[in-house]
Amino acid sequence: MLEFVERTVVLALATPEQLQVSIGGGDAVAELRIAKDMPSMFLEMGPRESADWARDLAGRMQPAGPGAPAACILDSGATRGHPILAVGLKAADQYTYNPTWGVGDSAFWNGHGSSMCGIVLLGDVMAALMQAGPVQLEHHLETVKILPPQAENDPLLYGIITAKGIAQVEEREPWRRRVYCMAVSSDFGLSRGRPSAWSAAIDTICYAGGTPRLMVLAAGNLRCEIVAAEYPEANDTTQVENPAQAWNAIVAGAYTDKITITHDDYFEWIALAPAGELAPTSRTSVVWDRQWPIRPDVVFEGGNYAHDGVNPAEPINDLQSLTTHYQPMNHLFRTFGDTSGAAALCTNMVARIMVARPELRPETVRGLIIHSAEWTSAMRARFDEANFNVKLSMLRRYGWGVPDLDRALMSTATDATLIVEDSLQPLRLVKQTPRSKGEIKSGYMNLHQLPWPRDELLALGEHDVELRVTLSYFVEPNPGERGWTQRHKYASHGLRFAVKRALERPSAFQTRINKAATIEEQGQARVADPGGGGDDWLLGTLRDRGSIHSDIWRGTAADLAARDAIAVYPVGGWWKEKHDREQRWDRSIRYALLISIRAVGAETDIYTPIATQIGIGVPAA
């Protein structure tokens, strides 16, 4: 029930006969409306009614505490005069690259920044409007206006503007934990995955000298009419936009579950994308040269288009998400979607993980987004029985799928996740003498013994189980363009993981890893995949791109019981060729290793034995 000045709104489930009794019993019922969970419900309201809803939500919102993290949006500014945004965005937390631009939003960009703010702050804005009771905000908003109010920036300045905008925020609030969100993108400088000056600047910003920053980017949208007959081929041939070539940022693409059309104006129209499929405007990296990272990393809801079978498709209100309008004096709400909306939802989830697990490193938070992601049934159907090239295309279309906050934060009795935060030195100096600088060689691997619930797994025997492993780290980009056609020349270093096989001796495991690292550094094809692929892994060597790697192994519980060790080992990178006074070869790099066991349908508790071995308390039943 929601209370307004002249109305009380009640959501009721009743038969026509019961409603007739309610109406006939007095004049308490002013009007009846069919309950719809569609944005059009709010967009078709009059100004006074929509203002009542906005004020009601603002009155129920509780600001985040002073120690809470922030989500910083680099965009077209924001209209803090909106009653909903005013609760989560302080005036002191609004910045601008150019003081003459101001900090407010702009009609030139159709209020894009304010629309981002609503979703980054609340996630599902419509759900927040319709729920009763307090809405506790868990993170702050910050905005940096990086787009001029009536023009576009010089593409040669994109990287500088991004870096200076972030520097302003951190100069004033240096100790605040935050995630940056930038849905601003450009089709300038695209080259089949090859890094640009802007994307390299993003990688430098995120690497931050080894103390990383979290950043979410949008994959970018198709800039043409959406024709039903060309979906999804048009998405596969339209590459993600600059700066999504960056290795260290989380790149969000868009999928959709929105297929229901109820508006009378669109009777007999149909949704373009099926439920669980790629959103009609989302770009992909299918046409990229295969050595470059997988983009997008993950997908979030980005809305759908509808068509009448004849004309180009349209983003009708029923198939979009609701958010805040940049002109609250005229409109309180608007629809929003595409990869901008997806990036906003991703940023909201990152912030919520930072709130729930404040001790986690950025590498780990980033890893949890990917590790918790799953392909929808529609996506999964395309992976089943696919060959190497088809799997790569699907991965470059959907990334690792749709993240799940609950799975990112919690283990269950049959779905347990381990988090390892560690570091290693990827390089070492050998044969150094007074007359010789020595030779830089690859460093040593880290071997992680896994606290498997061996007895429980053996008891499950032939029951099917799933092992998922995700490795997340940040790289320092090559400061020059020389060598950017080779991934090992762009990244400072690379890491890989390999899982010990059931009947493999430790010495054989070590030999296999050494062989895999040597083959990769020499640029040879790993057909037999001596490292971590093959052997019932879903992706195998497909996962070895960029600076985050995730894969799934499926087999029997008894087989998994003997796969009780994971190695993390270094490969290549331009640090290996940089024998300078900065001694990059002597640096340690951090990583997060996430390991999950899932035993669907099993009644055996696999979580408690793991928790006991590593000293985590288990609540009494």
C-alpha positions as CSV (number, residue, x, y, z in Angstrom):
1,M,0.0,0.0,0.0
2,L,1.3,3.4,-0.9
3,E,0.0,6.7,0.7
4,F,-0.2,9.9,-1.4
5,V,-1.8,13.3,-0.7
6,E,-5.2,12.4,-2.1
7,R,-4.9,8.7,-2.9
8,T,-4.0,5.4,-1.3
9,V,-2.9,2.9,-3.8
10,V,-3.5,-0.8,-3.0
11,L,-2.4,-3.7,-5.1
12,A,-5.2,-6.2,-4.9
13,L,-5.8,-9.7,-6.3
14,A,-9.6,-10.3,-6.6
15,T,-12.3,-11.7,-8.8
16,P,-14.6,-9.4,-10.8
17,E,-17.4,-10.3,-8.4
18,Q,-15.3,-9.4,-5.3
19,L,-14.3,-6.1,-6.9
20,Q,-17.9,-5.3,-7.6
21,V,-18.8,-5.8,-3.9
22,S,-15.9,-3.4,-3.0
23,I,-17.1,-0.7,-5.3
24,G,-20.8,-1.1,-4.4
25,G,-20.1,-0.9,-0.7
26,G,-19.3,2.9,-0.7
27,D,-17.4,5.6,-2.4
28,A,-13.9,4.7,-1.0
29,V,-12.7,3.4,-4.3
30,A,-11.9,6.3,-6.7
31,E,-10.8,4.2,-9.6
32,L,-9.6,0.8,-10.7
33,R,-6.7,0.0,-13.0
34,I,-5.2,-3.2,-14.3
35,A,-2.0,-3.8,-12.5
36,K,0.9,-3.8,-15.0
37,D,4.6,-4.2,-14.3
38,M,5.4,-2.2,-17.3
39,P,7.1,1.2,-17.6
40,S,4.1,2.6,-19.5
41,M,2.2,2.6,-16.2
42,F,4.4,5.4,-15.0
43,L,5.0,7.1,-18.3
44,E,1.3,7.5,-18.9
45,M,0.6,9.2,-15.6
46,G,-0.1,12.9,-15.3
47,P,2.6,15.2,-13.9
48,R,0.9,15.4,-10.5
49,E,0.5,11.6,-10.1
50,S,4.0,10.7,-11.2
51,A,5.4,13.4,-8.8
52,D,3.5,11.8,-6.0
53,W,5.2,8.4,-6.8
54,A,8.6,10.0,-7.0
55,R,8.2,11.9,-3.7
56,D,6.9,8.8,-2.0
57,L,9.9,6.8,-3.0
58,A,12.3,9.6,-2.1
59,G,10.7,9.9,1.3
60,R,11.2,6.1,1.9
61,M,14.9,6.2,0.8
62,Q,17.6,6.2,3.5
63,P,21.0,7.6,2.4
64,A,24.1,5.3,2.6
65,G,26.4,5.8,5.6
66,P,29.5,7.9,5.5
67,G,31.8,4.8,5.1
68,A,29.9,3.3,2.3
69,P,31.5,2.9,-1.2
70,A,30.5,5.0,-4.1
71,A,29.6,4.4,-7.7
72,C,31.1,7.2,-9.8
73,I,29.5,7.8,-13.2
74,L,31.5,9.5,-15.9
75,D,28.9,10.9,-18.4
76,S,26.9,14.0,-19.3
77,G,26.4,15.1,-15.6
78,A,23.2,14.7,-13.5
79,T,20.2,16.6,-12.5
80,R,20.4,16.6,-8.7
81,G,17.0,18.4,-8.6
82,H,15.3,15.1,-9.2
83,P,13.8,14.1,-5.8
84,I,15.0,10.5,-6.1
85,L,18.6,11.4,-7.1
86,A,18.9,14.0,-4.5
87,V,18.8,11.4,-1.8
88,G,21.8,9.5,-3.1
89,L,23.8,12.2,-4.7
90,K,25.3,15.0,-2.6
91,A,26.1,18.4,-4.3
92,A,29.7,18.0,-3.2
93,D,29.9,14.7,-5.1
94,Q,29.3,16.3,-8.5
95,Y,32.3,17.1,-10.6
96,T,33.0,18.4,-14.1
97,Y,36.0,18.1,-16.4
98,N,35.6,21.7,-17.6
99,P,34.3,24.3,-15.0
100,T,32.4,26.2,-17.8
101,W,30.3,23.1,-18.5
102,G,28.7,23.0,-15.0
103,V,27.7,19.7,-13.4
104,G,24.1,19.4,-14.5
105,D,22.8,17.2,-17.3
106,S,22.3,18.2,-20.9
107,A,19.5,18.1,-23.5
108,F,22.2,17.6,-26.1
109,W,22.9,14.1,-24.6
110,N,19.2,13.5,-23.8
111,G,19.9,13.4,-20.1
112,H,21.9,10.2,-20.4
113,G,23.8,10.8,-17.2
114,S,20.7,11.2,-15.1
115,S,19.2,8.1,-16.6
116,M,22.3,6.2,-15.7
117,C,22.1,7.5,-12.1
118,G,18.7,6.1,-11.4
119,I,19.7,2.5,-12.3
120,V,23.2,2.7,-10.7
121,L,21.6,3.9,-7.5
122,L,18.5,1.6,-7.3
123,G,19.0,-1.1,-9.8
124,D,15.3,-1.8,-10.6
125,V,13.8,1.6,-10.3
126,M,10.2,0.4,-10.9
127,A,10.5,-2.3,-8.2
128,A,11.7,0.4,-5.8
129,L,8.7,2.5,-6.7
130,M,6.1,-0.3,-6.2
131,Q,7.5,-1.8,-3.0
132,A,6.3,-0.7,0.4
133,G,8.5,0.3,3.3
134,P,12.0,1.8,3.6
135,V,14.6,1.6,0.8
136,Q,18.0,1.6,2.4
137,L,20.7,2.9,0.0
138,E,24.0,1.0,0.5
139,H,26.3,3.1,-1.7
140,H,26.8,6.7,-2.7
141,L,26.6,8.3,-6.2
142,E,29.3,10.5,-7.7
143,T,29.1,12.1,-11.1
144,V,31.8,13.5,-13.4
145,K,30.6,15.5,-16.4
146,I,33.0,14.5,-19.2
147,L,30.7,15.4,-22.1
148,P,30.4,19.1,-23.1
149,P,26.8,20.4,-22.9
150,Q,26.4,21.2,-26.6
151,A,29.1,19.4,-28.6
152,E,31.4,16.4,-28.7
153,N,34.9,16.0,-27.4
154,D,38.0,15.7,-29.6
155,P,38.6,11.9,-29.9
156,L,42.3,12.5,-29.3
157,L,41.4,13.8,-25.8
158,Y,39.2,11.0,-24.7
159,G,41.9,9.3,-22.5
160,I,43.1,12.6,-21.0
161,I,39.5,13.7,-20.1
162,T,38.7,10.3,-18.5
163,A,41.9,10.3,-16.4
164,K,41.5,14.0,-15.3
165,G,37.9,13.4,-14.4
166,I,38.8,10.5,-12.1
167,A,41.7,12.4,-10.6
168,Q,39.3,15.2,-9.5
169,V,37.2,12.7,-7.6
170,E,40.1,11.0,-5.9
171,E,41.8,14.2,-4.9
172,R,38.8,15.2,-2.8
173,E,37.8,11.8,-1.5
174,P,41.0,9.7,-1.7
175,W,40.0,7.0,0.8
176,R,36.5,6.3,-0.4
177,R,36.2,2.8,-2.1
178,R,34.5,3.2,-5.4
179,V,33.6,1.6,-8.8
180,Y,33.7,3.8,-11.9
181,C,31.1,3.5,-14.6
182,M,31.4,4.9,-18.1
183,A,28.8,4.1,-20.7
184,V,30.3,6.7,-23.1
185,S,31.8,5.1,-26.1
186,S,32.8,5.9,-29.7
187,D,33.2,4.2,-33.0
188,F,36.4,6.1,-33.6
189,G,39.6,4.1,-33.7
190,L,38.1,0.6,-34.0
191,S,40.5,-2.1,-35.3
192,R,39.2,-5.6,-34.7
193,G,40.2,-5.6,-31.0
194,R,43.5,-3.8,-31.3
195,P,43.9,-1.5,-28.3
196,S,43.4,2.3,-28.8
197,A,45.0,5.2,-27.0
198,W,41.7,5.5,-25.0
199,S,41.4,1.9,-24.1
200,A,45.1,1.8,-23.1
201,A,44.4,4.8,-20.9
202,I,41.6,2.9,-19.3
203,D,43.9,0.0,-18.6
204,T,46.5,2.3,-17.1
205,I,43.8,3.9,-14.9
206,C,42.6,0.5,-13.7
207,Y,46.1,-1.0,-13.2
208,A,47.0,2.0,-11.1
209,G,50.5,0.9,-10.3
210,G,49.4,-2.4,-8.9
211,T,46.6,-1.1,-6.6
212,P,43.7,-1.6,-9.1
213,R,40.6,0.5,-9.7
214,L,37.3,-1.1,-10.6
215,M,35.7,0.2,-13.8
216,V,32.6,-0.8,-15.8
217,L,32.3,0.0,-19.5
218,A,29.4,-0.4,-22.0
219,A,30.0,-2.5,-25.1
220,G,28.3,0.1,-27.2
221,N,25.2,-0.1,-29.4
222,L,24.3,-0.5,-33.1
223,R,24.1,3.0,-34.7
224,C,21.6,2.0,-37.4
225,E,18.0,1.0,-37.9
226,I,17.2,-2.3,-36.2
227,V,15.9,-4.7,-38.8
228,A,14.4,-8.0,-37.6
229,A,15.7,-10.0,-40.5
230,E,19.3,-8.9,-39.7
231,Y,19.2,-10.0,-36.1
232,P,21.6,-11.3,-34.6
233,E,24.0,-11.3,-37.6
234,A,24.2,-7.5,-37.5
235,N,25.3,-7.7,-33.9
236,D,28.0,-10.2,-34.7
237,T,29.4,-8.1,-37.5
238,T,29.3,-4.8,-35.5
239,Q,32.3,-4.7,-33.1
240,V,32.2,-3.3,-29.6
241,E,33.0,0.3,-29.4
242,N,36.1,2.2,-28.1
243,P,37.3,1.9,-25.3
244,A,35.9,-1.6,-24.7
245,Q,39.2,-3.0,-26.0
246,A,40.5,-2.4,-22.5
247,W,41.7,-5.5,-20.7
248,N,41.2,-4.5,-17.1
249,A,37.7,-3.0,-17.1
250,I,34.5,-5.0,-16.9
251,V,32.7,-4.7,-20.2
252,A,28.9,-5.1,-20.1
253,G,26.8,-6.1,-23.1
254,A,23.1,-6.4,-23.1
255,Y,20.7,-9.3,-23.2
256,T,16.9,-9.3,-22.6
257,D,14.1,-11.2,-20.9
258,K,11.5,-8.6,-21.9
259,I,9.1,-10.1,-24.4
260,T,5.6,-9.2,-23.1
261,I,3.7,-6.5,-25.0
262,T,0.5,-5.3,-23.4
263,H,0.0,-1.8,-24.9
264,D,-3.0,-1.5,-27.2
265,D,-1.1,0.6,-29.7
266,Y,1.2,-2.4,-30.4
267,F,-1.4,-5.1,-30.8
268,E,0.0,-7.9,-33.0
269,W,3.5,-6.6,-32.7
270,I,6.1,-9.1,-31.6
271,A,9.3,-8.8,-29.6
272,L,12.4,-9.1,-31.8
273,A,14.8,-11.0,-29.5
274,P,13.6,-14.2,-27.8
275,A,13.7,-14.3,-24.0
276,G,17.2,-14.9,-22.7
277,E,18.9,-13.8,-26.0
278,L,21.2,-10.9,-26.9
279,A,19.5,-7.5,-26.9
280,P,18.9,-6.2,-30.4
281,T,21.4,-3.3,-30.1
282,S,24.3,-4.9,-28.3
283,R,27.6,-5.0,-30.0
284,T,30.0,-8.0,-29.9
285,S,33.6,-8.9,-30.5
286,V,32.8,-11.8,-32.9
287,V,34.8,-10.1,-35.8
288,W,37.9,-9.4,-33.6
289,D,41.2,-11.1,-34.2
290,R,41.1,-14.1,-32.0
291,Q,44.1,-13.1,-29.8
292,W,42.2,-10.2,-28.2
293,P,40.1,-10.4,-25.0
294,I,36.5,-11.6,-24.9
295,R,34.0,-8.7,-25.1
296,P,31.6,-8.3,-23.5
297,D,32.6,-10.0,-20.3
298,V,29.0,-10.4,-19.1
299,V,25.5,-9.3,-20.2
300,F,22.8,-7.6,-18.2
301,E,19.2,-6.6,-19.1
302,G,19.2,-4.0,-21.9
303,G,15.6,-4.1,-23.1
304,N,14.1,-5.4,-26.3
305,Y,12.7,-4.0,-29.6
306,A,9.3,-4.8,-31.2
307,H,8.3,-4.9,-34.8
308,D,5.2,-5.3,-37.0
309,G,6.9,-7.6,-39.5
310,V,7.3,-4.9,-42.1
311,N,9.0,-1.8,-40.7
312,P,12.2,-1.4,-38.7
313,A,11.9,-2.5,-35.0
314,E,11.3,0.1,-32.3
315,P,12.2,0.2,-28.5
316,I,8.7,0.4,-27.2
317,N,8.1,1.2,-23.6
318,D,6.8,-2.2,-22.6
319,L,10.1,-3.7,-23.4
320,Q,12.4,-1.2,-21.7
321,S,13.5,-0.4,-18.1
322,L,12.3,2.6,-16.1
323,T,14.7,5.2,-14.8
324,T,14.9,8.9,-13.7
325,H,14.4,11.8,-16.2
326,Y,16.8,14.7,-16.4
327,Q,14.0,17.3,-16.5
328,P,12.0,16.6,-13.4
329,M,9.9,19.7,-13.8
330,N,8.4,18.2,-16.9
331,H,8.9,14.4,-16.5
332,L,9.9,12.3,-13.5
333,F,10.5,9.0,-15.4
334,R,11.7,7.7,-18.8
335,T,12.6,4.4,-20.3
336,F,16.2,3.3,-20.7
337,G,18.1,0.3,-21.9
338,D,20.7,-0.9,-24.4
339,T,24.3,-1.4,-23.2
340,S,24.1,1.8,-21.2
341,G,21.4,0.3,-19.1
342,A,23.3,-2.9,-18.8
343,A,26.4,-1.1,-17.7
344,A,24.4,0.7,-15.1
345,L,23.0,-2.6,-13.7
346,C,26.4,-4.1,-13.7
347,T,27.8,-1.1,-11.7
348,N,24.9,-1.5,-9.2
349,M,25.9,-5.1,-8.7
350,V,29.6,-4.3,-8.3
351,A,28.7,-1.7,-5.6
352,R,26.5,-4.2,-3.8
353,I,29.3,-6.8,-3.7
354,M,31.7,-4.1,-2.3
355,V,29.1,-3.3,0.4
356,A,28.5,-6.9,1.3
357,R,32.2,-7.9,1.2
358,P,34.3,-4.8,2.0
359,E,37.4,-6.8,2.6
360,L,37.7,-8.1,-1.0
361,R,40.2,-6.8,-3.4
362,P,39.2,-5.3,-6.7
363,E,40.6,-8.3,-8.5
364,T,38.2,-10.5,-6.5
365,V,35.1,-8.3,-7.0
366,R,35.7,-8.2,-10.7
367,G,36.2,-12.0,-10.6
368,L,32.9,-12.6,-8.8
369,I,31.0,-10.8,-11.5
370,I,32.3,-13.2,-14.1
371,H,32.3,-16.2,-11.8
372,S,28.7,-15.9,-10.9
373,A,27.6,-15.5,-14.5
374,E,25.7,-18.2,-16.3
375,W,24.4,-18.5,-19.9
376,T,20.6,-18.5,-20.2
377,S,19.0,-21.6,-21.6
378,A,18.8,-19.9,-25.0
379,M,22.5,-19.1,-24.9
380,R,23.4,-22.5,-23.6
381,A,21.6,-24.2,-26.5
382,R,24.1,-22.5,-28.9
383,F,27.1,-23.8,-26.9
384,D,26.0,-27.4,-26.7
385,E,27.8,-29.6,-29.2
386,A,29.5,-26.5,-30.7
387,N,33.0,-26.8,-32.2
388,F,36.0,-24.6,-31.2
389,N,35.2,-21.7,-33.6
390,V,31.5,-21.6,-32.9
391,K,32.2,-21.6,-29.1
392,L,34.5,-18.7,-29.6
393,S,31.9,-16.7,-31.5
394,M,29.2,-17.4,-28.9
395,L,31.6,-16.4,-26.1
396,R,32.3,-13.2,-28.0
397,R,28.6,-12.6,-28.3
398,Y,27.4,-13.3,-24.7
399,G,30.6,-13.2,-22.7
400,W,30.3,-15.5,-19.7
401,G,26.5,-14.8,-19.4
402,V,24.3,-13.2,-16.9
403,P,25.7,-12.6,-13.3
404,D,23.8,-13.5,-10.2
405,L,24.3,-11.5,-7.0
406,D,23.2,-14.3,-4.7
407,R,25.6,-16.7,-6.2
408,A,28.4,-14.1,-6.1
409,L,27.9,-13.6,-2.3
410,M,26.8,-16.9,-0.9
411,S,27.6,-20.6,-1.0
412,T,25.0,-23.3,-0.4
413,A,25.2,-26.9,0.8
414,T,25.5,-28.2,-2.9
415,D,27.1,-25.1,-4.4
416,A,30.3,-24.1,-2.6
417,T,32.7,-21.3,-3.7
418,L,36.3,-20.8,-2.5
419,I,38.1,-17.5,-2.8
420,V,41.9,-17.3,-2.9
421,E,43.6,-13.9,-2.9
422,D,47.3,-14.3,-3.5
423,S,50.3,-12.9,-5.5
424,L,53.3,-14.2,-7.4
425,Q,56.3,-12.8,-9.1
426,P,55.9,-13.5,-12.8
427,L,59.5,-12.9,-13.7
428,R,63.0,-13.6,-12.2
429,L,66.5,-12.4,-13.1
430,V,69.1,-15.1,-13.7
431,K,72.8,-15.2,-14.7
432,Q,73.5,-11.8,-13.4
433,T,77.2,-10.9,-13.1
434,P,79.2,-7.7,-12.5
435,R,79.6,-7.5,-16.3
436,S,76.1,-8.7,-17.3
437,K,72.7,-7.4,-16.5
438,G,71.5,-11.0,-16.5
439,E,68.6,-12.6,-18.3
440,I,64.9,-12.2,-17.4
441,K,63.0,-15.5,-17.3
442,S,59.5,-16.6,-16.3
443,G,58.9,-16.9,-12.6
444,Y,57.5,-19.8,-10.6
445,M,54.0,-21.1,-10.3
446,N,51.8,-21.0,-7.2
447,L,50.3,-24.3,-6.3
448,H,47.0,-24.3,-4.3
449,Q,46.0,-27.4,-2.6
450,L,42.2,-27.6,-2.5
451,P,40.3,-28.5,0.7
452,W,38.0,-30.9,-1.2
453,P,35.3,-32.8,0.7
454,R,37.0,-36.0,-0.5
455,D,34.8,-38.5,1.5
456,E,31.6,-36.8,0.4
457,L,32.7,-36.6,-3.2
458,L,33.7,-40.3,-3.2
459,A,30.3,-41.1,-1.6
460,L,28.6,-39.4,-4.5
461,G,30.5,-41.7,-6.9
462,E,29.2,-41.4,-10.4
463,H,27.0,-38.4,-9.6
464,D,27.6,-35.5,-12.1
465,V,29.3,-32.5,-10.6
466,E,30.6,-29.2,-12.0
467,L,33.9,-27.4,-11.2
468,R,34.2,-23.8,-12.1
469,V,37.4,-21.8,-11.9
470,T,37.9,-18.1,-12.5
471,L,41.3,-16.3,-12.4
472,S,41.2,-12.5,-12.3
473,Y,44.2,-10.0,-12.3
474,F,45.2,-6.7,-13.8
475,V,47.9,-5.9,-16.3
476,E,50.0,-2.8,-17.1
477,P,49.5,-1.9,-20.7
478,N,52.3,-1.3,-23.2
479,P,52.8,2.5,-23.2
480,G,53.5,2.5,-27.0
481,E,51.8,1.0,-30.0
482,R,54.7,-1.1,-31.0
483,G,53.8,-4.7,-30.6
484,W,50.1,-4.2,-30.1
485,T,49.3,-6.7,-32.8
486,Q,50.5,-9.4,-30.3
487,R,48.7,-9.8,-27.0
488,H,51.9,-10.7,-25.1
489,K,53.4,-7.4,-26.2
490,Y,50.5,-5.3,-25.0
491,A,50.1,-6.8,-21.5
492,S,52.9,-6.6,-18.9
493,H,52.4,-10.2,-18.0
494,G,49.9,-13.0,-18.2
495,L,48.6,-15.7,-15.8
496,R,47.0,-19.0,-16.5
497,F,45.5,-21.7,-14.3
498,A,45.6,-25.5,-14.6
499,V,43.9,-28.2,-12.5
500,K,45.7,-31.4,-11.6
501,R,44.1,-34.4,-13.3
502,A,42.8,-37.4,-11.3
503,L,45.7,-39.8,-12.0
504,E,48.4,-37.2,-12.5
505,R,51.5,-37.2,-10.3
506,P,52.8,-33.9,-9.0
507,S,55.9,-34.1,-11.2
508,A,53.8,-34.8,-14.3
509,F,51.6,-31.9,-13.4
510,Q,54.6,-29.6,-13.2
511,T,55.9,-30.9,-16.6
512,R,52.6,-30.3,-18.2
513,I,52.4,-26.7,-17.0
514,N,56.0,-25.9,-18.1
515,K,55.2,-27.3,-21.5
516,A,52.0,-25.2,-21.8
517,A,53.8,-22.0,-20.8
518,T,56.6,-22.6,-23.2
519,I,54.3,-23.4,-26.1
520,E,52.2,-20.3,-25.5
521,E,55.2,-17.9,-25.1
522,Q,56.6,-19.2,-28.4
523,G,53.3,-18.5,-30.1
524,Q,52.6,-22.0,-31.1
525,A,49.1,-23.4,-31.4
526,R,48.0,-25.5,-28.4
527,V,46.0,-28.1,-30.3
528,A,46.4,-30.8,-27.7
529,D,46.1,-28.2,-25.0
530,P,48.8,-29.5,-22.5
531,G,47.9,-26.8,-20.0
532,G,44.4,-26.5,-18.6
533,G,42.0,-27.2,-21.5
534,G,40.7,-30.3,-23.0
535,D,40.0,-33.0,-20.5
536,D,36.2,-32.2,-20.3
537,W,36.7,-28.4,-19.9
538,L,34.0,-26.5,-21.7
539,L,36.2,-23.8,-23.2
540,G,39.8,-25.0,-22.9
541,T,42.2,-22.6,-24.6
542,L,39.4,-20.2,-25.5
543,R,39.5,-18.9,-22.0
544,D,43.1,-17.7,-22.3
545,R,42.4,-14.2,-23.6
546,G,42.6,-10.9,-21.7
547,S,43.2,-10.7,-18.0
548,I,40.3,-12.7,-16.7
549,H,39.9,-16.4,-17.4
550,S,36.9,-18.6,-16.5
551,D,36.1,-22.2,-17.4
552,I,33.8,-25.1,-16.4
553,W,34.7,-28.8,-16.0
554,R,32.1,-31.4,-15.7
555,G,32.6,-35.0,-14.7
556,T,31.9,-37.5,-11.9
557,A,32.2,-36.6,-8.2
558,A,34.7,-39.5,-7.7
559,D,36.9,-38.1,-10.5
560,L,36.8,-34.6,-9.0
561,A,37.8,-35.9,-5.6
562,A,41.3,-36.6,-7.0
563,R,41.6,-33.3,-8.8
564,D,42.7,-31.5,-5.6
565,A,45.2,-28.9,-6.8
566,I,45.2,-25.8,-8.9
567,A,48.4,-24.1,-10.3
568,V,48.6,-20.5,-11.2
569,Y,51.5,-19.8,-13.5
570,P,53.0,-16.9,-15.5
571,V,53.3,-16.5,-19.3
572,G,54.9,-13.8,-21.5
573,G,54.4,-10.1,-21.3
574,W,56.4,-7.0,-22.2
575,W,57.9,-6.8,-18.7
576,K,60.0,-9.7,-19.7
577,E,61.6,-7.6,-22.5
578,K,62.0,-4.5,-20.4
579,H,65.4,-4.6,-18.8
580,D,65.4,-1.1,-17.4
581,R,66.2,0.6,-14.1
582,E,62.6,0.4,-12.9
583,Q,63.1,-3.4,-12.6
584,R,59.6,-4.4,-13.5
585,W,60.8,-8.0,-13.5
586,D,61.1,-7.8,-9.7
587,R,57.4,-6.9,-9.1
588,S,54.8,-9.1,-7.6
589,I,51.3,-9.1,-9.0
590,R,48.1,-9.9,-7.2
591,Y,45.4,-12.2,-8.4
592,A,42.1,-13.7,-7.3
593,L,41.3,-17.4,-7.8
594,L,37.7,-18.4,-7.5
595,I,36.7,-22.1,-7.3
596,S,33.2,-23.5,-7.1
597,I,31.9,-27.1,-6.8
598,R,28.3,-27.6,-7.8
599,A,26.5,-30.9,-7.3
600,V,23.0,-30.3,-8.7
601,G,20.4,-32.8,-7.3
602,A,22.7,-34.2,-4.7
603,E,21.6,-34.5,-1.1
604,T,25.2,-34.5,0.3
605,D,26.5,-31.4,2.0
606,I,29.8,-30.5,0.4
607,Y,30.0,-27.0,1.9
608,T,30.4,-27.9,5.6
609,P,33.5,-30.1,5.1
610,I,35.2,-27.4,3.1
611,A,34.3,-24.7,5.7
612,T,35.6,-27.0,8.5
613,Q,38.9,-27.5,6.8
614,I,39.6,-23.8,6.2
615,G,38.3,-22.7,9.6
616,I,35.0,-21.1,8.7
617,G,32.2,-21.4,11.3
618,V,29.1,-23.2,10.1
619,P,25.8,-22.1,11.7
620,A,23.9,-24.8,13.6
621,A,20.9,-26.1,11.8
